[in-house]
Amino acid sequence: MYVGRFVVVGPGIGAYRVSSRSFPNRQVVARGETLTVAPTPDAPPSDNPYIAYNCLRPVERAGEPLAVVGNGSHVDPIAEKLEMGYPARDALATALLALDFEKDDYDTPRVAGVVGRETAHVGTVRRDALVVREVAEPTIVATYETDDPETFALDATTAAEAARTVYTHDFEHAVCAAGVTVDDDVETAIVNED
């Protein structure tokens, strides 16, 4: 099954995966502490505004480490709202509502999550809804097919395991992935196409 780009978040752990039929020449790269989806050196030129973006950004809110994961330019405003002290639910809802779904040929939903030590929130904005939920166990939301949050078996304890688990999951057209754990600090990991 093809679900496109997706996030999985639960308390203390999260992951993001790019799955793509149209733009497979992408990778996750570290830019400081932020992880960015970017074209590979051999990627054909494109003016598509949705193929390069920050997908994982560690933040701190009132001394609490958090991580934001998502499939587009909304990751940065969510992180900025958290740093300003917004609750995770409000940061997700505000940024997702403001940016709305992607204005491409498919009305692609935006998906995102906020991972804390003991809490997690997941959200999506699509043509017909804005959904933001606090979750107590790993939960997935994807751009296609699984565009409403549902539980996901993420049997991982490290950022590297989380990234590898979502990358190797049997959804079609895996391109790259990022994983994160949040405890006293934020640990991230990257998996690019084998």
Number of C-alpha atoms within 10 A of each C-alpha: 9 17 18 22 26 25 29 34 36 28 22 24 31 34 36 30 33 28 24 19 12 8 16 18 18 22 22 27 21 14 10 8 13 17 24 20 24 17 19 13 9 8 12 9 7 9 6 9 11 15 20 17 19 23 29 32 25 21 23 18 17 10 9 14 17 28 31 32 33 31 28 24 19 25 26 20 18 30 26 17 19 24 18 13 13 16 12 27 19 15 20 33 19 17 21 27 17 12 15 20 22 17 12 11 6 11 13 21 27 29 33 32 35 34 30 27 19 12 19 28 24 32 26 27 27 20 14 8 13 18 18 22 17 18 19 14 19 24 25 27 27 29 25 16 11 14 22 21 21 15 15 14 12 22 10 17 12 19 23 20 21 28 26 22 20 27 27 14 11 11 13 15 18 23 22 28 31 32 31 30 29 24 16 12 15 22 17 25 21 24 23 18 13 6
